[in-house]
Amino acid sequence: MFNFCILPMGIIPGAPLKLYRTAHKIGSPGKFISFTITLLTCFLFNQGFAQQPAISWTQPFTTKGNFTYTGLQDSNLVVIQNRSNKEVVSRSFTPALTVAKETSTTYVSTGEPASYLISFISDSGLAHIRYQYDKKKDQIAISGERPGKIQLLATMKANLQSFIYAVYSGDRSKLLICNFYFRRKEAKVEREFIVLSTSTGQVFHSGTFTYNFSTETSDEIQVDNVGNAYFESASYQRTGSKLSGKSRATQHVTVFSPNGRSVVFTIDFPGSYIPGVDIIQEQHNAVYIGGLAYDEATRATRISSADLFLYRIDSERLLYTDSVYVTVNGLYQEGRLDENDRLPYTIRHIYEKKSGELVVIAEQYQRTFNQYSSSEKYHDISCIRLNSDHSFGSLIRIPKLQAGVDNPSIISTFIHEKVFLFYNDLQENLDVTGEMVKYVANKKEKNGLFLITIDPDFRFKKELLYGYDSGQPMPVLKAGYAIDNRTIFLCSEEQVGLLKIPVRE
């Protein structure tokens, strides 16, 4: 799971499981044996799933601001609360979620004020990264602040339309920071970047990624555990794809390694539309470049299938060692769909089973921008199983729609080849099947925290953990983080908590 921080700079601040009753009474020995077998079968089936997850929360805090998981220090949980990018409150919690230590840092400086970006646990303690805009030089200064020491890490070009990005690697050992600088006269976007080692707080390597914004777009940015920096971009054809014999858009992933190498992976399927490419990190330093390709001729009346492509990248040698290209059925309803139902999927996680099977967790996602803000919608969840030969196995689709950033996204983990997937939904949707779902509009709705458990045989169970009308906090799942596969950090608007999954060995 990745923490992804985008800070606009402005002035630079900126099928459900059901257990049926037997149809006969207990009377004769034969019937009793039959009943016992049925009961035992149900019992064993349920043992394939987890016991009920336990969620514990801190007491509410009066200070306002977004909570962010930072790390573990001396077995304590360290959480940052960012208050308007000017003040940072750091709290250390004991395993019982009581406050062990609390400190506050306010950024006051000469000239343009410094702004907070992100924090991490280094070998010498808690470190904060901040940035400061110098309008005379059209640049920002990136500084690292550790106990008793502030160090200038890098300067990057910047103007009033610039952005600062920060993203962790999968194991949080590396941190990538980059700018988003417009060079309008040359129709270029320039992304200078640095990769830090979070243990030392020092710059691991740096570089610049540039693209032409009149013919290209760029979205996905990642850094892996080795320190490779990944930048996705798409180049668009000026002529029709049918005339040129090429796709309307060709996807590229440019990778910069710590030893100075750079490699470009190009993805192009003629006649197919690829809305975007995801860069997914999983256990054992595995990195996947993947996505879904759709037949351009059927975009307006989309059928229920799409083509899933995956490339497994060797992060040391910067080449792909395995690939998948397979048609996936059941992603959508059959027939003509409205605009929301036609939305493409983004891949959230890829889990590898010992048998060689893959489980792909994907979610429909939409972000709409205007001049001053953006809005987000999170739609159907799909869990895709690929056989050990990477052919299509089966699919579970969970219909939903969540509008706005108040109830976003999903969080999942993988234990003993079982998937545990948490998301926000309406309690009325617990027993629905097919497409008859009520839509979540915003946080004022009476929502609930749902759990989908998928066993190794790809049977699934859907349950409500609790409803928010009971007074329990509503977690902002987009800010959640899997500390390990059994423990998930959660936060609400006023509290932080831990979700623990007890699983039978």
NUZARO-577198 format. One record per residue (C-alpha): residue number from 1; residue in one letter; x, y, z. Coordinates in Angstrom, 2 decimals, always signed. Layout:
R k r xx yy zz
R NUM A X Y Z
...
END
This chain:
R k r xx yy zz
R 1 M +0.00 +0.00 +0.00
R 2 F +1.25 +3.41 -0.84
R 3 N +0.94 +6.80 +0.74
R 4 F +0.68 +9.33 -2.07
R 5 C +0.74 +13.02 -1.25
R 6 I -0.04 +15.71 -3.86
R 7 L +0.26 +19.25 -2.61
R 8 P -0.88 +22.10 -4.86
R 9 M +1.55 +24.90 -4.27
R 10 G -0.51 +27.96 -5.06
R 11 I +2.03 +30.37 -3.80
R 12 I +3.45 +27.15 -3.03
R 13 P +1.73 +26.41 +0.23
R 14 G -0.04 +25.74 -1.75
R 15 A -22.48 -14.17 -4.13
R 16 P -22.90 -13.62 -0.50
R 17 L -22.48 -16.71 +1.77
R 18 K -25.76 -18.10 +3.17
R 19 L -26.14 -21.12 +5.46
R 20 Y -29.44 -22.84 +4.74
R 21 R -31.41 -24.94 +7.23
R 22 T -31.78 -28.66 +6.56
R 23 A -35.24 -29.56 +5.21
R 24 H -35.83 -32.46 +7.62
R 25 K -36.17 -32.86 +11.37
R 26 I -33.75 -34.80 +13.54
R 27 G -35.42 -38.16 +14.20
R 28 S -34.02 -41.33 +12.73
R 29 P -30.28 -42.20 +13.02
R 30 G -29.92 -41.75 +9.27
R 31 K -31.39 -38.30 +9.42
R 32 F -29.28 -37.47 +12.43
R 33 I -26.09 -38.51 +10.57
R 34 S -27.18 -36.47 +7.55
R 35 F -27.81 -33.46 +9.75
R 36 T -24.47 -33.89 +11.50
R 37 I -22.61 -34.04 +8.20
R 38 T -24.41 -30.93 +6.98
R 39 L -23.65 -29.07 +10.20
R 40 L -20.00 -30.16 +10.14
R 41 T -19.67 -29.08 +6.51
R 42 C -21.00 -25.64 +7.36
R 43 F -18.65 -25.42 +10.34
R 44 L -15.59 -26.39 +8.35
R 45 F -16.54 -24.02 +5.56
R 46 N -16.68 -21.16 +8.00
R 47 Q -13.31 -22.10 +9.45
R 48 G -11.85 -21.19 +6.06
R 49 F -12.64 -17.59 +6.85
R 50 A -11.20 -15.36 +9.53
R 51 Q -12.56 -14.71 +12.93
R 52 Q -14.14 -11.30 +13.33
R 53 P -11.52 -8.54 +12.98
R 54 A -11.02 -6.42 +16.08
R 55 I -10.84 -2.62 +15.81
R 56 S -9.58 -0.40 +18.59
R 57 W -9.59 +3.42 +18.55
R 58 T -7.90 +6.19 +20.48
R 59 Q -9.92 +8.82 +22.28
R 60 P -11.00 +11.70 +19.96
R 61 F -8.59 +14.63 +19.55
R 62 T -9.72 +18.24 +19.57
R 63 T -7.05 +19.37 +17.11
R 64 K -8.14 +19.31 +13.47
R 65 G -6.09 +18.05 +10.56
R 66 N -5.36 +14.96 +8.50
R 67 F -3.76 +11.97 +10.23
R 68 T -0.94 +10.06 +8.51
R 69 Y +0.80 +6.85 +9.56
R 70 T +4.50 +7.54 +9.90
R 71 G +6.07 +4.38 +11.31
R 72 L +6.97 +2.34 +14.37
R 73 Q +9.52 +3.56 +16.87
R 74 D +10.44 +1.49 +19.94
R 75 S +7.26 -0.58 +19.41
R 76 N +5.17 +2.59 +19.52
R 77 L +2.95 +3.80 +16.68
R 78 V +3.94 +7.25 +15.39
R 79 V +1.22 +9.31 +13.71
R 80 I +1.43 +12.78 +12.18
R 81 Q -1.44 +15.26 +12.15
R 82 N -0.93 +17.96 +9.50
R 83 R -2.68 +21.24 +10.28
R 84 S -2.90 +23.39 +7.09
R 85 N +0.69 +22.56 +6.09
R 86 K +1.96 +25.06 +8.68
R 87 E +1.82 +23.09 +11.91
R 88 V +2.62 +19.42 +12.44
R 89 V +1.55 +17.51 +15.54
R 90 S +3.36 +14.19 +16.04
R 91 R +2.04 +11.64 +18.52
R 92 S +3.55 +8.38 +19.69
R 93 F +1.05 +5.74 +20.83
R 94 T +1.67 +2.68 +22.98
R 95 P +0.35 -0.70 +21.74
R 96 A -2.75 +0.02 +23.89
R 97 L -3.22 +3.26 +21.85
R 98 T -2.55 +5.65 +24.70
R 99 V -0.44 +8.72 +23.99
R 100 A +3.17 +8.22 +25.05
R 101 K +4.53 +11.47 +23.61
R 102 E +3.19 +14.48 +21.75
R 103 T +5.13 +17.28 +20.04
R 104 S +4.14 +20.19 +17.82
R 105 T +6.23 +21.90 +15.13
R 106 T +5.27 +25.21 +13.54
R 107 Y +7.01 +26.35 +10.37
R 108 V +7.86 +30.05 +10.56
R 109 S +10.56 +31.52 +8.32
R 110 T +11.65 +34.67 +6.56
R 111 G +10.28 +35.36 +3.07
R 112 E +7.71 +32.92 +1.80
R 113 P +6.64 +30.57 +4.62
R 114 A +7.91 +27.01 +4.67
R 115 S +5.29 +24.27 +4.24
R 116 Y +5.16 +20.74 +5.57
R 117 L +5.33 +17.85 +3.08
R 118 I +5.78 +14.43 +4.73
R 119 S +7.49 +12.62 +7.65
R 120 F +9.30 +9.33 +8.25
R 121 I +11.23 +7.44 +10.95
R 122 S +14.98 +7.55 +10.32
R 123 D +17.78 +5.84 +12.22
R 124 S +18.21 +8.99 +14.30
R 125 G +14.53 +9.58 +14.99
R 126 L +11.51 +11.30 +13.49
R 127 A +12.28 +13.37 +10.38
R 128 H +10.11 +15.97 +8.65
R 129 I +10.39 +17.10 +5.02
R 130 R +9.40 +20.68 +4.25
R 131 Y +9.63 +22.95 +1.23
R 132 Q +9.95 +26.70 +0.75
R 133 Y +9.28 +28.74 -2.39
R 134 D +11.69 +31.43 -3.52
R 135 K +9.81 +33.57 -6.05
R 136 K +12.92 +35.56 -6.95
R 137 K +14.68 +32.41 -8.15
R 138 D +11.54 +30.51 -9.28
R 139 Q +12.57 +27.51 -7.24
R 140 I +11.73 +25.58 -4.12
R 141 A +14.12 +24.38 -1.45
R 142 I +13.49 +20.88 -0.07
R 143 S +14.79 +20.47 +3.48
R 144 G +14.96 +17.57 +5.88
R 145 E +14.54 +18.26 +9.57
R 146 R +15.73 +15.68 +12.09
R 147 P +16.18 +16.16 +15.83
R 148 G +18.33 +19.26 +16.22
R 149 K +19.31 +19.45 +12.56
R 150 I +17.90 +20.99 +9.35
R 151 Q +19.58 +20.00 +6.08
R 152 L +19.00 +21.32 +2.56
R 153 L +18.34 +18.26 +0.39
R 154 A +17.64 +19.76 -3.05
R 155 T +16.38 +22.76 -4.99
R 156 M +13.85 +22.35 -7.80
R 157 K +12.36 +24.69 -10.39
R 158 A +8.95 +26.02 -9.44
R 159 N +6.35 +28.65 -10.24
R 160 L +2.84 +29.45 -9.04
R 161 Q +1.39 +26.56 -11.09
R 162 S +3.80 +23.99 -9.69
R 163 F +3.08 +20.98 -7.51
R 164 I +5.14 +18.91 -5.10
R 165 Y +4.66 +15.12 -5.02
R 166 A +5.83 +12.62 -2.40
R 167 V +5.43 +8.84 -2.57
R 168 Y +6.82 +5.94 -0.49
R 169 S +8.16 +2.64 -1.76
R 170 G +6.28 -0.50 -0.75
R 171 D +8.46 -1.18 +2.31
R 172 R +8.83 +2.55 +3.09
R 173 S +12.62 +2.32 +2.83
R 174 K +12.67 +4.87 -0.01
R 175 L +10.86 +8.16 -0.51
R 176 L +10.50 +9.93 -3.86
R 177 I +9.92 +13.69 -3.99
R 178 C +9.44 +15.52 -7.27
R 179 N +8.14 +18.78 -8.68
R 180 F +5.69 +19.49 -11.51
R 181 Y +7.09 +22.46 -13.40
R 182 F +5.50 +23.96 -16.54
R 183 R +7.70 +25.33 -19.28
R 184 R +4.95 +26.88 -21.38
R 185 K +7.06 +28.40 -24.13
R 186 E +8.53 +24.98 -24.94
R 187 A +5.28 +23.06 -24.19
R 188 K +7.19 +20.95 -21.67
R 189 V +6.58 +19.62 -18.19
R 190 E +9.71 +19.03 -16.16
R 191 R +9.80 +16.76 -13.13
R 192 E +12.99 +17.00 -11.18
R 193 F +13.11 +14.32 -8.51
R 194 I +15.14 +13.02 -5.59
R 195 V +14.94 +9.59 -3.96
R 196 L +15.75 +9.49 -0.24
R 197 S +16.80 +6.63 +1.97
R 198 T +14.44 +6.89 +4.93
R 199 S +16.94 +5.16 +7.24
R 200 T +19.65 +7.79 +6.72
R 201 G +17.54 +10.71 +5.47
R 202 Q +20.11 +11.27 +2.70
R 203 V +19.55 +11.62 -1.05
R 204 F +19.92 +8.22 -2.71
R 205 H +19.85 +9.52 -6.29
R 206 S +18.20 +12.21 -8.41
R 207 G +17.20 +13.02 -11.97
R 208 T +14.72 +14.74 -14.29
R 209 F +11.76 +13.38 -16.26
R 210 T +10.44 +15.61 -19.09
R 211 Y +7.49 +15.27 -21.47
R 212 N +5.62 +17.38 -24.04
R 213 F +2.25 +18.33 -22.54
R 214 S +0.74 +19.26 -25.93
R 215 T +0.88 +15.60 -27.08
R 216 E +1.43 +13.66 -23.84
R 217 T -0.07 +13.26 -20.39
R 218 S +1.47 +11.81 -17.25
R 219 D -0.10 +10.54 -14.04
R 220 E +1.33 +7.52 -12.20
R 221 I +4.54 +8.02 -10.20
R 222 Q +6.16 +5.35 -8.01
R 223 V +9.43 +4.38 -6.36
R 224 D +10.29 +0.76 -5.52
R 225 N +12.21 -0.80 -2.65
R 226 V +15.45 -0.77 -4.64
R 227 G +15.10 +2.97 -5.28
R 228 N +14.06 +2.93 -8.95
R 229 A +11.83 +5.89 -9.86
R 230 Y +8.89 +5.18 -12.22
R 231 F +7.08 +7.80 -14.33
R 232 E +4.09 +6.84 -16.50
R 233 S +3.15 +8.87 -19.59
R 234 A +0.83 +8.49 -22.59
R 235 S +1.42 +9.86 -26.08
R 236 Y -1.58 +10.49 -28.33
R 237 Q -1.90 +10.02 -32.07
R 238 R -2.79 +13.09 -34.08
R 239 T -4.47 +10.97 -36.79
R 240 G -7.25 +8.46 -36.28
R 241 S -6.08 +5.10 -34.98
R 242 K -7.91 +3.30 -37.79
R 243 L -5.92 +5.26 -40.38
R 244 S -2.56 +5.02 -38.67
R 245 G -2.89 +1.39 -37.57
R 246 K -1.91 +2.42 -34.07
R 247 S -3.73 +2.89 -30.80
R 248 R -5.16 +6.27 -29.97
R 249 A -2.72 +6.39 -27.07
R 250 T +0.59 +4.61 -26.46
R 251 Q +1.61 +4.14 -22.86
R 252 H +5.18 +4.51 -21.62
R 253 V +6.79 +3.82 -18.24
R 254 T +10.20 +5.44 -17.81
R 255 V +12.36 +4.00 -15.02
R 256 F +15.41 +5.74 -13.52
R 257 S +17.72 +3.51 -11.48
R 258 P +20.13 +4.57 -8.69
R 259 N +23.12 +3.59 -10.87
R 260 G +22.23 +6.14 -13.54
R 261 R +20.46 +3.85 -16.01
R 262 S +17.09 +4.69 -17.51
R 263 V +14.75 +2.29 -19.33
R 264 V +11.46 +2.93 -21.13
R 265 F +8.76 +0.22 -21.22
R 266 T +6.31 +0.87 -24.09
R 267 I +2.78 -0.61 -24.07
R 268 D +0.72 -0.42 -27.27
R 269 F -2.10 -2.74 -28.39
R 270 P -3.40 -1.59 -31.80
R 271 G -7.17 -1.26 -31.85
R 272 S -7.36 -1.11 -28.06
R 273 Y -7.91 +1.80 -25.72
R 274 I -5.72 +1.89 -22.60
R 275 P -6.96 +4.57 -20.18
R 276 G -3.95 +4.25 -17.91
R 277 V -1.18 +2.07 -16.52
R 278 D -0.74 +1.10 -12.88
R 279 I +2.58 +0.38 -11.16
R 280 I +1.96 -2.12 -8.36
R 281 Q +4.44 -3.23 -5.69
R 282 E +3.95 -6.43 -3.74
R 283 Q +5.94 -8.73 -1.48
R 284 H +9.47 -9.92 -2.30
R 285 N +10.24 -6.66 -4.16
R 286 A +7.87 -7.67 -6.97
R 287 V +6.88 -4.80 -9.26
R 288 Y +4.11 -5.07 -11.84
R 289 I +3.22 -2.74 -14.68
R 290 G -0.39 -3.48 -15.59
R 291 G -3.82 -2.32 -16.58
R 292 L -6.88 -3.11 -18.67
R 293 A -7.26 -2.59 -22.40
R 294 Y -10.66 -2.06 -24.02
R 295 D -11.76 -2.58 -27.62
R 296 E -12.07 +0.92 -29.06
R 297 A -14.96 -0.15 -31.31
R 298 T -17.10 -1.14 -28.31
R 299 R -16.37 +1.73 -25.94
R 300 A -19.83 +3.29 -26.27
R 301 T -21.70 -0.02 -25.86
R 302 R -19.18 -1.87 -23.81
R 303 I -19.52 -5.62 -23.37
R 304 S -18.63 -7.20 -20.06
R 305 S -15.05 -8.12 -20.94
R 306 A -11.70 -6.36 -21.15
R 307 D -8.10 -7.48 -21.68
R 308 L -5.88 -7.58 -18.60
R 309 F -2.16 -7.06 -19.19
R 310 L +0.60 -7.46 -16.60
R 311 Y +4.37 -7.27 -16.84
R 312 R +6.45 -8.42 -13.88
R 313 I +9.57 -6.29 -13.62
R 314 D +12.94 -7.41 -12.30
R 315 S +13.76 -4.25 -10.35
R 316 E +17.50 -5.03 -10.21
R 317 R +18.01 -5.67 -13.93
R 318 L +15.19 -3.41 -15.19
R 319 L +13.60 -5.91 -17.56
R 320 Y +10.35 -7.82 -17.46
R 321 T +10.59 -11.50 -16.56
R 322 D +6.96 -12.56 -17.05
R 323 S +3.88 -11.19 -18.78
R 324 V +0.12 -11.77 -18.89
R 325 Y -2.40 -10.82 -21.57
R 326 V -5.81 -12.38 -21.00
R 327 T -9.48 -11.53 -21.60
R 328 V -11.40 -11.03 -18.35
R 329 N -15.17 -11.61 -18.41
R 330 G -17.78 -10.15 -16.06
R 331 L -16.28 -6.74 -15.32
R 332 Y -19.45 -4.97 -16.46
R 333 Q -23.11 -5.63 -17.06
R 334 E -23.93 -6.85 -20.54
R 335 G -25.39 -4.37 -23.01
R 336 R -25.38 -0.62 -23.22
R 337 L -24.19 +1.15 -20.09
R 338 D -24.35 +4.69 -18.82
R 339 E -21.27 +6.83 -18.28
R 340 N -20.60 +5.78 -14.68
R 341 D -20.88 +2.04 -15.49
R 342 R -18.36 +2.37 -18.34
R 343 L -15.59 +3.68 -16.14
R 344 P -12.26 +1.85 -16.43
R 345 Y -10.64 -0.05 -13.58
R 346 T -7.43 +0.69 -11.76
R 347 I -5.43 -2.16 -10.20
R 348 R -4.96 -1.76 -6.45
R 349 H -3.14 -5.00 -5.51
R 350 I -1.76 -8.21 -6.99
R 351 Y -1.39 -11.19 -4.65
R 352 E +0.67 -14.26 -5.57
R 353 K -0.36 -17.72 -4.35
R 354 K +2.04 -20.60 -3.79
R 355 S +0.41 -22.46 -6.69
R 356 G +1.39 -19.66 -9.08
R 357 E -2.14 -18.28 -9.28
R 358 L -2.60 -14.53 -9.12
R 359 V -5.38 -12.58 -7.42
R 360 V -5.85 -9.09 -8.84
R 361 I -7.83 -6.50 -6.86
R 362 A -9.19 -3.74 -9.08
R 363 E -11.57 -0.83 -8.57
R 364 Q -13.38 +1.57 -10.84
R 365 Y -12.09 +5.05 -10.21
R 366 Q -12.79 +8.50 -11.57
R 367 R -11.20 +11.85 -10.82
R 368 T -12.63 +15.03 -12.35
R 369 F -10.68 +18.29 -12.31
R 370 N -11.76 +21.89 -12.64
R 371 Q -9.77 +25.09 -12.30
R 372 Y -9.68 +25.11 -8.52
R 373 S -10.42 +21.63 -7.20
R 374 S -11.00 +17.98 -8.04
R 375 S -13.72 +15.44 -7.24
R 376 E -13.43 +11.67 -6.97
R 377 K -15.77 +8.71 -7.39
R 378 Y -15.06 +5.10 -6.48
R 379 H -17.20 +2.46 -8.17
R 380 D -17.42 -1.34 -8.54
R 381 I -14.76 -3.60 -7.00
R 382 S -13.58 -6.64 -8.98
R 383 C -11.41 -9.51 -7.71
R 384 I -9.86 -11.45 -10.59
R 385 R -8.30 -14.90 -10.25
R 386 L -5.74 -15.99 -12.83
R 387 N -4.80 -19.67 -13.04
R 388 S -1.20 -20.81 -12.59
R 389 D -0.76 -20.72 -16.40
R 390 H -2.09 -17.13 -16.25
R 391 S -5.33 -17.99 -18.06
R 392 F -8.51 -16.37 -16.77
R 393 G -9.98 -18.30 -13.85
R 394 S -12.92 -16.49 -12.29
R 395 L -14.14 -13.09 -11.16
R 396 I -16.05 -11.63 -8.22
R 397 R -17.62 -8.22 -8.86
R 398 I -19.06 -6.15 -6.02
R 399 P -21.29 -3.36 -7.39
R 400 K -21.19 -0.03 -5.58
R 401 L -20.79 +3.69 -6.17
R 402 Q -19.28 +6.19 -3.79
R 403 A -19.30 +9.84 -4.79
R 404 G -16.93 +12.34 -3.22
R 405 V -13.74 +12.01 -1.24
R 406 D -15.49 +11.36 +2.08
R 407 N -15.94 +7.61 +1.48
R 408 P -13.13 +6.66 -0.83
R 409 S -11.52 +3.52 -2.01
R 410 I -10.67 +0.15 -0.50
R 411 I -7.95 -1.43 +1.58
R 412 S -7.01 -5.12 +1.47
R 413 T -4.54 -7.64 +2.79
R 414 F -3.58 -11.26 +2.05
R 415 I -3.11 -13.92 +4.74
R 416 H -2.69 -17.69 +4.17
R 417 E -3.90 -17.21 +0.56
R 418 K -7.10 -15.49 +1.74
R 419 V -8.05 -11.96 +0.73
R 420 F -9.51 -9.57 +3.31
R 421 L -11.00 -6.50 +1.68
R 422 F -12.53 -3.55 +3.57
R 423 Y -14.62 -0.73 +2.13
R 424 N -17.30 +1.80 +3.06
R 425 D -20.87 +1.18 +1.87
R 426 L -24.52 +1.57 +2.87
R 427 Q -25.87 -1.01 +5.32
R 428 E -28.80 -1.60 +2.95
R 429 N -26.37 -3.07 +0.43
R 430 L -25.36 -6.01 +2.63
R 431 D -27.82 -8.54 +1.16
R 432 V -28.28 -7.14 -2.35
R 433 T -27.25 -9.09 -5.43
R 434 G -26.79 -8.00 -9.02
R 435 E -26.95 -4.26 -9.65
R 436 M -29.73 -3.29 -7.23
R 437 V -27.52 -1.22 -4.95
R 438 K -28.15 +2.07 -3.25
R 439 Y -25.44 +4.58 -3.89
R 440 V -23.33 +6.26 -1.25
R 441 A -23.52 +10.00 -1.81
R 442 N -21.42 +11.42 +1.02
R 443 K -20.41 +10.99 +4.64
R 444 K -23.80 +12.26 +5.89
R 445 E -25.34 +8.99 +4.77
R 446 K -25.70 +6.26 +7.43
R 447 N -22.82 +4.13 +6.18
R 448 G -21.09 +1.00 +7.43
R 449 L -17.72 -0.68 +7.28
R 450 F -17.90 -3.83 +5.11
R 451 L -15.59 -6.84 +4.89
R 452 I -15.28 -9.17 +1.92
R 453 T -13.39 -12.40 +2.71
R 454 I -12.26 -14.53 -0.23
R 455 D -10.98 -18.01 +0.61
R 456 P -8.28 -19.90 -1.37
R 457 D -11.01 -21.57 -3.51
R 458 F -12.34 -18.11 -4.44
R 459 R -15.55 -18.45 -2.45
R 460 F -16.45 -15.18 -0.81
R 461 K -18.34 -13.89 +2.19
R 462 K -19.70 -10.37 +2.62
R 463 E -20.43 -8.97 +6.07
R 464 L -21.01 -5.70 +7.90
R 465 L -18.41 -5.10 +10.60
R 466 Y -20.37 -2.22 +12.10
R 467 G -22.66 +0.65 +11.11
R 468 Y -21.61 +4.23 +11.66
R 469 D -25.05 +5.05 +13.06
R 470 S -23.91 +3.08 +16.12
R 471 G -21.50 +5.89 +16.94
R 472 Q -18.36 +4.07 +15.82
R 473 P -15.95 +6.20 +13.74
R 474 M -15.98 +6.12 +9.95
R 475 P -12.45 +5.34 +8.75
R 476 V -11.02 +7.25 +5.79
R 477 L -9.70 +4.18 +4.01
R 478 K -7.61 +6.09 +1.52
R 479 A -5.40 +7.15 +4.43
R 480 G -5.21 +3.60 +5.83
R 481 Y -2.00 +1.61 +5.77
R 482 A -1.26 -2.11 +6.22
R 483 I +1.50 -2.14 +8.82
R 484 D +1.69 -5.90 +8.22
R 485 N -0.75 -8.36 +6.68
R 486 R -2.63 -8.73 +9.99
R 487 T -2.58 -5.14 +11.26
R 488 I -4.07 -2.13 +9.47
R 489 F -3.71 +1.48 +10.55
R 490 L -7.00 +3.40 +10.31
R 491 C -7.93 +7.00 +10.91
R 492 S -11.13 +9.03 +11.03
R 493 E -11.52 +12.79 +11.24
R 494 E -10.84 +12.81 +14.98
R 495 Q -9.25 +9.48 +15.94
R 496 V -6.71 +6.90 +14.89
R 497 G -7.11 +3.15 +15.31
R 498 L -5.81 -0.31 +14.58
R 499 L -7.68 -3.13 +12.83
R 500 K -6.29 -6.58 +13.69
R 501 I -7.20 -9.76 +11.82
R 502 P -6.98 -12.95 +13.90
R 503 V -6.56 -15.88 +11.48
R 504 R -6.47 -19.56 +12.36
R 505 E -3.15 -21.13 +11.47
END
